[in-house]
Amino acid sequence: MPPPLAQDRFVGCLLGLAIGDALGAPFEGLTGTLIYDMRGLPEQFLNAASAEPLYYTDDTEMMLGVAQTLVKCGEIDEAVLMRRFAKNYHPERGYGAGLRKILDAIRAGESWEALATSQFPGGSLGNGAAMRVAPVGLLFAMDPDRIWEQAGKSARPTHRHPVGIEAAQLMAMAISMAVQGDTFTRKSFLRKLRALASTEELKWALDTAIRLRPGDSYSVLGSTLQAHRSVITAIALFASTDGNFEETVGQAIALGDDTDTLAAMGGALCGAYRGVQTIRSEWLNRLEQNGKVRARIEKLAVKLHQKCQKPEGE
């Protein structure tokens, strides 16, 4: 039997997502050039002293909904998941307009299925499903087929486009690889994911990431809300820094655009790979609500770890 997975990595993954999200949130929508002009290099703005709380966005709030659904059901139940999203929903966290309409409809007792389709003709190819999928990669870390299936189920209520769905599946697989791995090379990590990709957009992004050389800019991969222009970017940044949290998150923010989501995805991968100790204690202590959010996230991570280690059916 494979060795048990470390609980510390589960906690690190979920907290890494929340901290990355909160660190990136103030820069969302700004260009990389403007961020540089305002704050300088990534290490400079990450090292800037501050006592202000770190506030998370919808990225973390929806990740918590996925984790809560998995803890309750042991798998993704789409109806339960959408009710949990609606219960957790706080519009001020930065939800997109289409998703706000869907969650408002659920709260009003209306059906969400038809609305989800009509809000995103052809299906959303945004990165919203990938940004929240980390708990799936943790719970089913030892079962790649189940990861792929469950990540798809977690995406489909809001993301019907093949790119939006597959991006979530690839991110969940990357989380699984990170939480199990001890060492890896950048290219080997990316090639394993490339072998799984089927959409042309994500195959192109992974091929491009594999070809990048030290010193090349990751801006070519993109940093916008489209899944194929951000999800692989976050994965590639993680792989290029050997899971260094500060380097990954700093470089993600420095790219500009969808900074909170890029940093959240990169932070989740780093936490899964190196554990919670990779995140500065000062950032953990600044997470909003004076430790309550941190404790809530840690509790969910521990429950996911317990379920992962317990054979199915026990």
C-alpha positions as CSV (number, residue, x, y, z in Angstrom):
1,M,0.0,0.0,0.0
2,P,1.2,3.6,-0.7
3,P,2.2,5.6,2.4
4,P,-0.5,7.7,4.0
5,L,-0.8,11.3,2.8
6,A,0.2,14.0,5.2
7,Q,-2.6,16.0,6.9
8,D,-0.3,19.0,6.8
9,R,-0.5,19.1,3.1
10,F,-4.3,19.0,3.1
11,V,-4.3,22.0,5.5
12,G,-1.6,23.7,3.4
13,C,-3.6,23.3,0.2
14,L,-6.8,24.9,1.4
15,L,-5.0,27.6,3.4
16,G,-2.6,28.2,0.5
17,L,-5.6,28.8,-1.7
18,A,-7.2,31.3,0.7
19,I,-4.0,33.2,1.4
20,G,-3.1,33.4,-2.3
21,D,-6.6,34.6,-3.1
22,A,-6.5,37.3,-0.4
23,L,-3.0,38.4,-1.4
24,G,-4.0,38.7,-5.0
25,A,-7.4,40.3,-4.5
26,P,-6.2,44.0,-4.1
27,F,-4.5,43.8,-7.5
28,E,-7.3,42.2,-9.5
29,G,-8.0,43.9,-12.8
30,L,-4.7,45.8,-12.9
31,T,-2.1,45.3,-15.6
32,G,1.2,43.8,-14.7
33,T,2.9,47.1,-15.8
34,L,0.7,49.1,-13.4
35,I,1.4,46.7,-10.5
36,Y,5.1,47.0,-11.1
37,D,4.9,50.8,-11.2
38,M,2.9,50.9,-8.0
39,R,4.7,48.2,-6.0
40,G,7.8,47.1,-7.8
41,L,9.0,43.5,-8.0
42,P,6.9,40.7,-6.5
43,E,9.2,40.2,-3.5
44,Q,9.0,43.9,-2.7
45,F,5.2,44.0,-2.6
46,L,4.9,40.7,-0.8
47,N,7.5,41.9,1.8
48,A,5.7,45.2,2.4
49,A,4.9,45.5,6.1
50,S,1.1,45.6,6.9
51,A,-1.1,44.8,9.7
52,E,-4.3,45.0,7.6
53,P,-6.5,41.8,7.5
54,L,-6.4,39.7,4.4
55,Y,-9.8,39.3,2.9
56,Y,-10.6,36.4,0.6
57,T,-12.9,36.5,-2.4
58,D,-15.5,34.2,-4.1
59,D,-12.6,31.9,-5.0
60,T,-12.2,30.8,-1.4
61,E,-15.9,31.0,-0.6
62,M,-16.7,28.6,-3.4
63,M,-13.8,26.3,-2.6
64,L,-15.3,26.0,0.9
65,G,-18.6,25.0,-0.6
66,V,-16.9,22.2,-2.6
67,A,-15.1,21.0,0.6
68,Q,-18.3,21.1,2.7
69,T,-20.2,19.1,0.0
70,L,-17.5,16.4,-0.1
71,V,-17.4,16.2,3.7
72,K,-21.1,15.8,3.9
73,C,-21.7,13.5,0.9
74,G,-18.4,11.8,0.3
75,E,-18.7,12.8,-3.3
76,I,-20.0,15.7,-5.5
77,D,-23.8,15.9,-5.4
78,E,-24.6,18.7,-7.8
79,A,-27.8,19.8,-6.0
80,V,-26.2,19.8,-2.6
81,L,-23.2,21.7,-4.0
82,M,-25.4,24.4,-5.5
83,R,-27.4,24.8,-2.3
84,R,-24.1,25.1,-0.4
85,F,-22.9,27.8,-2.9
86,A,-26.1,29.7,-2.3
87,K,-25.9,29.4,1.5
88,N,-22.3,30.6,1.6
89,Y,-23.0,33.4,-1.0
90,H,-21.9,36.9,-0.1
91,P,-22.1,39.2,-3.2
92,E,-19.4,41.5,-1.9
93,R,-16.8,38.7,-2.3
94,G,-16.6,39.5,-6.0
95,Y,-18.9,37.0,-7.8
96,G,-19.4,37.4,-11.5
97,A,-22.8,38.8,-12.7
98,G,-23.9,35.5,-14.3
99,L,-23.2,33.4,-11.2
100,R,-24.9,36.0,-9.0
101,K,-28.1,35.6,-10.9
102,I,-27.9,31.8,-10.5
103,L,-27.3,32.0,-6.8
104,D,-30.0,34.6,-6.3
105,A,-32.4,32.3,-8.1
106,I,-31.5,29.4,-5.8
107,R,-32.1,31.6,-2.7
108,A,-35.5,32.5,-4.2
109,G,-36.4,28.8,-4.5
110,E,-36.1,28.8,-8.3
111,S,-34.5,26.2,-10.6
112,W,-30.9,26.8,-11.4
113,E,-30.3,24.3,-14.2
114,A,-31.9,26.1,-17.0
115,L,-30.6,29.4,-15.8
116,A,-27.0,28.1,-15.7
117,T,-27.3,27.2,-19.4
118,S,-28.9,30.5,-20.4
119,Q,-26.5,32.7,-18.6
120,F,-23.5,31.2,-20.5
121,P,-24.6,30.3,-24.0
122,G,-22.4,27.4,-25.1
123,G,-21.2,27.0,-21.5
124,S,-18.8,29.1,-19.5
125,L,-15.1,28.5,-20.2
126,G,-14.0,30.7,-17.3
127,N,-11.6,29.5,-14.6
128,G,-14.3,29.5,-11.8
129,A,-14.6,25.7,-11.7
130,A,-10.8,25.3,-11.5
131,M,-10.3,27.9,-8.8
132,R,-12.6,25.9,-6.4
133,V,-11.7,22.3,-7.3
134,A,-8.8,21.7,-4.9
135,P,-10.8,19.7,-2.3
136,V,-11.6,17.1,-5.1
137,G,-8.0,16.6,-5.8
138,L,-7.3,16.1,-2.1
139,L,-10.1,13.7,-1.3
140,F,-9.6,11.4,-4.3
141,A,-5.9,11.9,-4.5
142,M,-5.2,8.2,-4.8
143,D,-7.8,7.5,-7.5
144,P,-7.1,9.4,-10.8
145,D,-10.3,8.1,-12.5
146,R,-12.4,9.3,-9.6
147,I,-10.7,12.7,-9.6
148,W,-11.5,13.2,-13.2
149,E,-15.2,12.2,-12.8
150,Q,-15.7,14.2,-9.6
151,A,-13.9,17.3,-10.8
152,G,-16.2,17.2,-13.9
153,K,-19.3,16.9,-11.7
154,S,-18.1,19.8,-9.5
155,A,-17.7,22.0,-12.6
156,R,-20.8,21.3,-14.7
157,P,-23.5,23.1,-12.6
158,T,-21.8,26.4,-13.6
159,H,-19.4,25.5,-16.4
160,R,-20.8,23.6,-19.4
161,H,-18.0,24.4,-21.9
162,P,-15.5,21.6,-22.4
163,V,-12.6,24.0,-21.7
164,G,-14.1,25.1,-18.4
165,I,-14.7,21.6,-17.3
166,E,-11.4,20.1,-18.4
167,A,-9.5,23.0,-16.8
168,A,-11.0,22.0,-13.4
169,Q,-10.2,18.3,-14.0
170,L,-6.5,19.2,-14.8
171,M,-6.2,21.4,-11.8
172,A,-7.7,18.6,-9.6
173,M,-5.1,16.2,-11.0
174,A,-2.3,18.7,-10.4
175,I,-3.4,19.0,-6.8
176,S,-3.4,15.2,-6.5
177,M,0.1,15.0,-7.9
178,A,1.4,17.8,-5.6
179,V,-0.1,16.3,-2.5
180,Q,1.5,13.0,-3.2
181,G,4.8,14.1,-4.6
182,D,8.2,14.5,-3.1
183,T,10.2,15.7,-6.0
184,F,9.5,16.4,-9.7
185,T,10.8,18.2,-12.7
186,R,8.9,21.0,-14.3
187,K,8.6,19.3,-17.6
188,S,7.6,15.9,-16.2
189,F,4.9,17.5,-14.1
190,L,3.5,19.3,-17.1
191,R,3.8,16.4,-19.5
192,K,1.7,14.2,-17.2
193,L,-1.1,16.7,-17.4
194,R,-0.6,17.2,-21.1
195,A,-1.2,13.5,-21.6
196,L,-4.7,14.0,-20.1
197,A,-5.8,17.0,-22.0
198,S,-8.2,16.7,-24.9
199,T,-9.3,20.3,-25.7
200,E,-7.2,22.2,-28.2
201,E,-7.0,25.3,-26.0
202,L,-5.6,23.4,-23.0
203,K,-3.3,21.3,-25.1
204,W,-1.8,24.4,-26.6
205,A,-1.3,26.0,-23.2
206,L,0.4,23.0,-21.8
207,D,2.6,22.6,-24.9
208,T,3.6,26.2,-24.6
209,A,4.3,25.9,-20.9
210,I,6.6,22.8,-21.6
211,R,8.6,24.8,-24.1
212,L,9.2,27.8,-21.9
213,R,12.9,28.2,-20.8
214,P,14.3,29.8,-17.6
215,G,13.9,33.5,-17.9
216,D,11.0,33.4,-20.4
217,S,7.9,35.4,-19.4
218,Y,4.9,33.4,-18.4
219,S,2.7,36.2,-19.7
220,V,2.5,34.3,-23.0
221,L,0.2,31.8,-21.2
222,G,-2.2,34.5,-20.1
223,S,-3.6,35.7,-16.8
224,T,-7.2,36.4,-17.7
225,L,-10.4,34.7,-16.4
226,Q,-10.7,32.3,-19.4
227,A,-9.7,28.9,-18.1
228,H,-7.1,28.2,-20.9
229,R,-5.5,31.6,-20.2
230,S,-4.9,31.2,-16.5
231,V,-5.3,27.7,-15.1
232,I,-2.2,26.3,-16.9
233,T,-0.4,29.5,-16.1
234,A,-0.8,28.9,-12.3
235,I,0.2,25.2,-12.7
236,A,3.3,26.2,-14.7
237,L,4.3,28.9,-12.2
238,F,4.1,26.3,-9.4
239,A,6.1,23.8,-11.4
240,S,8.8,26.3,-12.3
241,T,9.4,27.4,-8.6
242,D,9.5,23.9,-7.2
243,G,6.4,24.8,-5.2
244,N,7.8,27.9,-3.5
245,F,4.8,29.7,-2.2
246,E,6.1,33.2,-2.2
247,E,7.7,32.9,-5.7
248,T,4.6,31.3,-7.2
249,V,2.1,33.7,-5.7
250,G,4.3,36.8,-6.3
251,Q,4.8,35.9,-10.0
252,A,1.1,35.2,-10.4
253,I,0.1,38.6,-9.0
254,A,2.8,40.3,-11.1
255,L,1.2,39.1,-14.3
256,G,-1.9,41.3,-13.5
257,D,-5.5,40.7,-14.6
258,D,-7.2,37.9,-12.7
259,T,-4.6,38.1,-9.9
260,D,-6.7,36.6,-7.1
261,T,-7.6,33.5,-8.9
262,L,-4.1,32.9,-10.3
263,A,-2.6,33.3,-6.9
264,A,-5.3,31.1,-5.3
265,M,-4.6,28.2,-7.7
266,G,-0.9,28.6,-7.4
267,G,-1.1,28.9,-3.6
268,A,-3.2,25.8,-3.3
269,L,-0.6,23.7,-5.3
270,C,2.3,25.0,-3.2
271,G,0.4,24.3,0.0
272,A,-0.4,20.8,-1.2
273,Y,3.2,20.1,-2.1
274,R,5.1,21.7,0.8
275,G,2.4,21.8,3.6
276,V,1.1,24.7,5.6
277,Q,4.6,25.6,6.9
278,T,5.4,27.0,3.5
279,I,3.0,29.9,4.2
280,R,4.2,32.8,6.3
281,S,2.7,32.8,9.8
282,E,2.1,36.6,9.5
283,W,-0.2,36.0,6.5
284,L,-2.0,33.2,8.3
285,N,-2.5,35.4,11.3
286,R,-3.8,38.2,9.1
287,L,-6.5,36.1,7.5
288,E,-9.8,37.8,8.3
289,Q,-12.1,37.3,11.3
290,N,-9.2,36.9,13.8
291,G,-8.5,33.2,13.3
292,K,-12.0,32.0,12.8
293,V,-11.7,31.6,9.0
294,R,-8.3,29.8,9.5
295,A,-9.8,27.4,12.0
296,R,-12.8,26.7,9.8
297,I,-10.6,26.0,6.8
298,E,-8.2,23.8,8.9
299,K,-11.2,21.8,10.2
300,L,-12.5,21.1,6.7
301,A,-9.0,20.1,5.6
302,V,-8.7,17.6,8.5
303,K,-12.1,16.1,7.7
304,L,-11.1,15.7,4.0
305,H,-7.9,14.0,5.1
306,Q,-9.7,11.6,7.4
307,K,-12.1,10.7,4.6
308,C,-9.3,10.2,2.2
309,Q,-7.4,7.8,4.5
310,K,-10.5,5.8,5.3
311,P,-11.2,3.0,2.8
312,E,-14.5,3.5,1.0
313,G,-17.3,1.6,2.6
314,E,-16.0,1.7,6.2
